[in-house]
Amino acid sequence: MQRARQLIKERGGNRVVSRRNVTREIIAAITELSAAPTDEEWRSKLIRAGMRHDQALIDHAEADAARQLIDSAADTPSAPRPRPGLTVAADDVDVIDGPAPMDFDTAFPDYDSEAI
Protein backbone atom coordinates (compact mmCIF):
# COMPACT_ATOMS: atom_id res chain seq x y z
CA MET A 1 0.00 0.00 0.00
CA GLN A 2 2.84 2.37 0.87
CA ARG A 3 4.60 1.55 -2.39
CA ALA A 4 1.40 2.34 -4.35
CA ARG A 5 1.04 5.67 -2.54
CA GLN A 6 4.68 6.45 -3.24
CA LEU A 7 4.21 5.76 -6.96
CA ILE A 8 1.11 7.99 -7.06
CA LYS A 9 3.05 10.78 -5.34
CA GLU A 10 5.99 10.36 -7.75
CA ARG A 11 3.77 10.72 -10.80
CA GLY A 12 2.29 13.95 -9.46
CA GLY A 13 -0.82 12.75 -7.65
CA ASN A 14 -4.27 12.13 -9.03
CA ARG A 15 -4.40 15.52 -10.81
CA VAL A 16 -2.19 14.30 -13.63
CA VAL A 17 -4.30 11.22 -14.39
CA SER A 18 -5.29 11.18 -18.01
CA ARG A 19 -5.89 8.50 -20.58
CA ARG A 20 -2.49 9.10 -22.12
CA ASN A 21 -0.61 9.01 -18.79
CA VAL A 22 -2.44 5.90 -17.62
CA THR A 23 -1.62 4.19 -20.92
CA ARG A 24 2.05 5.05 -20.46
CA GLU A 25 1.98 3.73 -16.88
CA ILE A 26 0.37 0.48 -18.00
CA ILE A 27 2.96 0.01 -20.74
CA ALA A 28 5.77 0.74 -18.27
CA ALA A 29 4.32 -1.75 -15.74
CA ILE A 30 3.92 -4.47 -18.39
CA THR A 31 7.47 -3.87 -19.58
CA GLU A 32 8.75 -4.16 -16.01
CA LEU A 33 6.75 -7.34 -15.36
CA SER A 34 7.79 -8.99 -18.61
CA ALA A 35 11.48 -8.21 -18.25
CA ALA A 36 13.67 -11.29 -18.33
CA PRO A 37 15.19 -12.27 -15.00
CA THR A 38 18.89 -11.77 -14.45
CA ASP A 39 21.41 -14.57 -14.84
CA GLU A 40 21.67 -14.89 -11.05
CA GLU A 41 17.90 -15.30 -10.71
CA TRP A 42 17.88 -17.95 -13.42
CA ARG A 43 20.84 -19.74 -11.86
CA SER A 44 19.17 -19.91 -8.44
CA LYS A 45 15.88 -21.10 -9.98
CA LEU A 46 17.66 -23.80 -11.98
CA ILE A 47 19.62 -24.97 -8.94
CA ARG A 48 16.44 -25.27 -6.87
CA ALA A 49 14.64 -27.07 -9.71
CA GLY A 50 17.57 -29.48 -10.07
CA MET A 51 17.49 -30.23 -6.34
CA ARG A 52 13.73 -30.89 -6.45
CA HIS A 53 14.22 -33.16 -9.48
CA ASP A 54 16.98 -35.14 -7.78
CA GLN A 55 14.89 -35.56 -4.62
CA ALA A 56 11.93 -36.70 -6.71
CA LEU A 57 14.11 -39.36 -8.37
CA ILE A 58 15.25 -40.57 -4.93
CA ASP A 59 11.66 -40.64 -3.65
CA HIS A 60 10.46 -42.60 -6.67
CA ALA A 61 13.31 -45.10 -6.35
CA GLU A 62 12.49 -45.63 -2.65
CA ALA A 63 8.81 -46.11 -3.43
CA ASP A 64 9.65 -48.58 -6.21
CA ALA A 65 11.96 -50.54 -3.88
CA ALA A 66 9.23 -50.66 -1.22
CA ARG A 67 6.68 -51.84 -3.80
CA GLN A 68 9.02 -54.57 -5.02
CA LEU A 69 9.65 -55.67 -1.43
CA ILE A 70 5.93 -55.91 -0.74
CA ASP A 71 5.29 -57.71 -4.03
CA SER A 72 8.05 -60.23 -3.36
CA ALA A 73 6.73 -60.82 0.18
CA ALA A 74 3.25 -61.41 -1.22
CA ASP A 75 4.62 -63.91 -3.75
CA THR A 76 6.34 -66.13 -1.16
CA PRO A 77 4.05 -68.79 0.26
CA SER A 78 3.61 -68.79 4.02
CA ALA A 79 2.23 -71.34 6.43
CA PRO A 80 -1.54 -71.26 6.79
CA ARG A 81 -2.72 -69.12 9.66
CA PRO A 82 -5.74 -69.94 11.79
CA ARG A 83 -8.90 -67.97 11.17
CA PRO A 84 -9.56 -65.06 13.55
CA GLY A 85 -11.55 -66.19 16.55
CA LEU A 86 -10.41 -69.79 16.20
CA THR A 87 -9.35 -71.26 19.53
CA VAL A 88 -6.12 -73.21 19.60
CA ALA A 89 -5.13 -75.76 22.18
CA ALA A 90 -2.00 -74.99 24.24
CA ASP A 91 -0.08 -77.98 22.82
CA ASP A 92 -0.84 -76.84 19.24
CA VAL A 93 0.70 -73.39 19.64
CA ASP A 94 4.14 -74.48 18.39
CA VAL A 95 2.53 -75.63 15.12
CA ILE A 96 1.31 -72.12 14.27
CA ASP A 97 3.83 -70.10 12.30
CA GLY A 98 4.00 -66.51 13.55
CA PRO A 99 3.87 -64.48 16.72
CA ALA A 100 1.66 -65.36 19.60
CA PRO A 101 -1.60 -63.44 19.77
CA MET A 102 -1.30 -60.13 21.61
CA ASP A 103 -3.22 -59.63 24.81
CA PHE A 104 -4.51 -56.05 24.61
CA ASP A 105 -5.44 -56.03 28.31
CA THR A 106 -1.84 -56.34 29.54
CA ALA A 107 0.28 -53.25 30.22
CA PHE A 108 2.98 -52.30 27.74
CA PRO A 109 6.52 -53.07 28.86
CA ASP A 110 8.74 -50.29 30.18
CA TYR A 111 11.21 -49.99 27.32
CA ASP A 112 13.43 -47.52 29.20
CA SER A 113 14.16 -50.08 31.92
CA GLU A 114 14.73 -52.81 29.35
CA ALA A 115 17.24 -50.69 27.44
CA ILE A 116 19.49 -50.26 30.48
Rosetta silent file (secondary structure, phi, psi, omega in degrees, C-alpha in Angstrom):
SEQUENCE: MQRARQLIKERGGNRVVSRRNVTREIIAAITELSAAPTDEEWRSKLIRAGMRHDQALIDHAEADAARQLIDSAADTPSAPRPRPGLTVAADDVDVIDGPAPMDFDTAFPDYDSEAI
SCORE:     score description
SCORE:     0.000 S_00000001
   1 L     0.000  -42.346  179.616    0.000    0.000    0.000 S_00000001
   2 H   -65.617  -38.418  179.076    2.836    2.367    0.866 S_00000001
   3 H   -63.489  -40.874  178.799    4.597    1.553   -2.392 S_00000001
   4 H   -63.316  -42.808  178.315    1.403    2.340   -4.351 S_00000001
   5 H   -63.392  -38.909  179.362    1.040    5.670   -2.540 S_00000001
   6 H   -63.811  -41.951  178.936    4.681    6.454   -3.242 S_00000001
   7 H   -64.181  -39.640  178.469    4.208    5.761   -6.961 S_00000001
   8 H   -64.429  -41.459  179.749    1.109    7.992   -7.063 S_00000001
   9 H   -65.411  -39.937 -179.338    3.050   10.776   -5.345 S_00000001
  10 H   -65.756  -32.214 -178.414    5.992   10.365   -7.747 S_00000001
  11 H   -83.455   -7.255  176.546    3.772   10.719  -10.799 S_00000001
  12 L   110.711   11.929  178.542    2.285   13.948   -9.462 S_00000001
  13 L    85.129 -170.117 -177.341   -0.821   12.754   -7.646 S_00000001
  14 H   -79.156  -11.623 -178.498   -4.265   12.129   -9.027 S_00000001
  15 H   -68.372  -26.712 -175.696   -4.403   15.521  -10.805 S_00000001
  16 H   -92.488    7.663 -178.582   -2.192   14.296  -13.631 S_00000001
  17 L   -71.884  122.558  174.438   -4.296   11.225  -14.393 S_00000001
  18 L  -145.488  168.278 -179.023   -5.288   11.185  -18.006 S_00000001
  19 H   -59.031  -42.642 -177.779   -5.889    8.502  -20.577 S_00000001
  20 H   -65.982  -44.636  179.730   -2.493    9.103  -22.118 S_00000001
  21 H   -66.282  -40.329  179.079   -0.605    9.014  -18.786 S_00000001
  22 H   -64.881  -39.566  177.361   -2.438    5.897  -17.615 S_00000001
  23 H   -61.693  -43.063  177.478   -1.617    4.187  -20.924 S_00000001
  24 H   -62.338  -41.901  179.389    2.046    5.048  -20.459 S_00000001
  25 H   -63.601  -41.132  179.263    1.980    3.727  -16.875 S_00000001
  26 H   -63.666  -44.649  179.234    0.367    0.480  -18.001 S_00000001
  27 H   -62.415  -42.308  179.208    2.960    0.012  -20.742 S_00000001
  28 H   -64.038  -41.086 -179.949    5.770    0.736  -18.275 S_00000001
  29 H   -66.208  -42.778  178.829    4.321   -1.750  -15.743 S_00000001
  30 H   -64.243  -40.267  177.882    3.917   -4.466  -18.386 S_00000001
  31 H   -62.203  -42.512  179.532    7.470   -3.871  -19.576 S_00000001
  32 H   -65.757  -41.101 -179.056    8.754   -4.157  -16.008 S_00000001
  33 H   -70.698  -31.900 -176.412    6.748   -7.337  -15.356 S_00000001
  34 L   -93.223    4.734  179.493    7.787   -8.986  -18.608 S_00000001
  35 L   -67.053  140.509  179.970   11.483   -8.208  -18.251 S_00000001
  36 L   -67.845  141.900  178.578   13.667  -11.289  -18.334 S_00000001
  37 L   -67.752  159.566 -179.915   15.188  -12.271  -14.997 S_00000001
  38 L   -71.897  167.677  178.870   18.894  -11.769  -14.450 S_00000001
  39 H   -60.599  -36.970 -179.633   21.407  -14.574  -14.837 S_00000001
  40 H   -66.328  -40.432  177.242   21.671  -14.894  -11.051 S_00000001
  41 H   -62.971  -44.442  178.975   17.896  -15.298  -10.708 S_00000001
  42 H   -62.552  -43.302 -178.175   17.875  -17.951  -13.423 S_00000001
  43 H   -60.264  -46.141 -179.177   20.838  -19.738  -11.857 S_00000001
  44 H   -66.335  -37.901  177.489   19.166  -19.911   -8.441 S_00000001
  45 H   -64.640  -42.444 -179.597   15.879  -21.096   -9.984 S_00000001
  46 H   -67.362  -37.617  177.710   17.663  -23.805  -11.982 S_00000001
  47 H   -63.894  -45.913  179.207   19.624  -24.974   -8.945 S_00000001
  48 H   -63.916  -40.291  178.389   16.440  -25.270   -6.866 S_00000001
  49 H   -65.063  -39.496  177.282   14.643  -27.066   -9.708 S_00000001
  50 H   -63.747  -39.440  178.243   17.565  -29.482  -10.068 S_00000001
  51 H   -65.880  -41.919  177.543   17.491  -30.233   -6.337 S_00000001
  52 H   -63.674  -39.443  179.248   13.731  -30.886   -6.453 S_00000001
  53 H   -64.282  -45.585  179.075   14.220  -33.157   -9.482 S_00000001
  54 H   -62.204  -41.614  178.865   16.984  -35.144   -7.778 S_00000001
  55 H   -66.124  -36.695  177.995   14.893  -35.556   -4.617 S_00000001
  56 H   -64.415  -40.273  177.031   11.926  -36.703   -6.708 S_00000001
  57 H   -61.958  -41.684  178.210   14.114  -39.357   -8.367 S_00000001
  58 H   -63.968  -45.448 -179.848   15.247  -40.574   -4.932 S_00000001
  59 H   -61.126  -42.323  179.975   11.656  -40.643   -3.648 S_00000001
  60 H   -67.065  -38.853  178.512   10.456  -42.597   -6.674 S_00000001
  61 H   -65.144  -40.936  177.834   13.314  -45.102   -6.347 S_00000001
  62 H   -64.584  -41.880  179.314   12.495  -45.632   -2.653 S_00000001
  63 H   -65.523  -39.231  178.529    8.808  -46.110   -3.434 S_00000001
  64 H   -66.023  -40.456  178.368    9.652  -48.579   -6.212 S_00000001
  65 H   -64.483  -40.189  178.182   11.958  -50.544   -3.883 S_00000001
  66 H   -65.167  -40.706  178.833    9.227  -50.663   -1.223 S_00000001
  67 H   -63.587  -42.854  179.602    6.681  -51.836   -3.801 S_00000001
  68 H   -64.696  -37.469  178.005    9.020  -54.565   -5.017 S_00000001
  69 H   -64.263  -42.809  178.952    9.649  -55.672   -1.427 S_00000001
  70 H   -67.442  -42.143  179.388    5.929  -55.907   -0.739 S_00000001
  71 H   -63.498  -40.575 -179.734    5.290  -57.705   -4.030 S_00000001
  72 H   -69.929  -34.157  177.191    8.051  -60.233   -3.356 S_00000001
  73 H   -68.793  -33.674  179.549    6.730  -60.820    0.183 S_00000001
  74 H   -73.715  -26.717 -179.195    3.250  -61.405   -1.217 S_00000001
  75 H   -78.455  -24.654 -178.477    4.617  -63.913   -3.749 S_00000001
  76 L   -79.041  131.930 -179.860    6.342  -66.126   -1.160 S_00000001
  77 L   -72.921  143.930  177.473    4.053  -68.788    0.257 S_00000001
  78 L  -123.776  164.652 -179.914    3.610  -68.787    4.023 S_00000001
  79 L   -66.299  146.498 -179.780    2.230  -71.338    6.426 S_00000001
  80 L   -63.706  139.400  179.931   -1.537  -71.265    6.793 S_00000001
  81 L  -104.158  148.313  177.958   -2.717  -69.123    9.660 S_00000001
  82 L   -68.032  152.477  177.858   -5.743  -69.938   11.790 S_00000001
  83 L   -66.153  148.721  176.717   -8.900  -67.968   11.174 S_00000001
  84 L   -60.007  138.016 -179.569   -9.559  -65.063   13.551 S_00000001
  85 L    88.101   -6.214  179.902  -11.551  -66.191   16.553 S_00000001
  86 L   -78.901  128.199  179.398  -10.408  -69.788   16.198 S_00000001
  87 L   -85.577  141.039 -177.529   -9.351  -71.260   19.528 S_00000001
  88 L  -122.408  135.910  178.501   -6.123  -73.211   19.596 S_00000001
  89 L   -69.087  153.463 -176.168   -5.131  -75.756   22.181 S_00000001
  90 H   -61.433  -34.922 -178.927   -1.997  -74.985   24.244 S_00000001
  91 H   -78.264  -11.227  178.541   -0.083  -77.979   22.816 S_00000001
  92 H   -94.263   -1.205 -174.937   -0.836  -76.843   19.239 S_00000001
  93 H   -64.745  -35.841 -178.473    0.705  -73.386   19.642 S_00000001
  94 H   -69.869  -14.336  178.863    4.136  -74.480   18.389 S_00000001
  95 H   -78.207  -30.010 -176.058    2.534  -75.627   15.122 S_00000001
  96 L   -75.627  128.523  178.601    1.307  -72.125   14.266 S_00000001
  97 L   -87.261  120.683  177.719    3.828  -70.099   12.303 S_00000001
  98 L   131.606  177.349 -176.732    4.000  -66.514   13.553 S_00000001
  99 L   -72.234  156.060  177.875    3.875  -64.476   16.716 S_00000001
 100 L   -68.519  151.712 -179.839    1.664  -65.362   19.604 S_00000001
 101 L   -61.407  144.694 -177.660   -1.603  -63.442   19.774 S_00000001
 102 L   -87.514  134.825  176.171   -1.297  -60.127   21.606 S_00000001
 103 L   -92.175  109.722 -175.461   -3.222  -59.626   24.812 S_00000001
 104 L   -75.141  -10.290  179.836   -4.514  -56.052   24.615 S_00000001
 105 L   -85.895  -15.820  179.839   -5.444  -56.028   28.308 S_00000001
 106 L   -79.851  155.565  178.944   -1.836  -56.336   29.544 S_00000001
 107 L   -75.928  150.622  176.546    0.284  -53.250   30.217 S_00000001
 108 L   -70.834  148.142  179.026    2.977  -52.300   27.741 S_00000001
 109 L   -69.250  155.890  177.054    6.525  -53.074   28.857 S_00000001
 110 L   -86.555   98.931 -173.763    8.740  -50.294   30.178 S_00000001
 111 H   -69.166  -27.116  178.403   11.207  -49.990   27.321 S_00000001
 112 H   -64.673  -41.540 -179.917   13.430  -47.518   29.205 S_00000001
 113 H   -72.512  -29.320  178.375   14.156  -50.076   31.922 S_00000001
 114 H   -73.578  -28.976 -177.238   14.731  -52.812   29.350 S_00000001
 115 H   -74.470  -21.242 -177.482   17.240  -50.689   27.439 S_00000001
 116 L   -82.054    0.000    0.000   19.486  -50.260   30.483 S_00000001
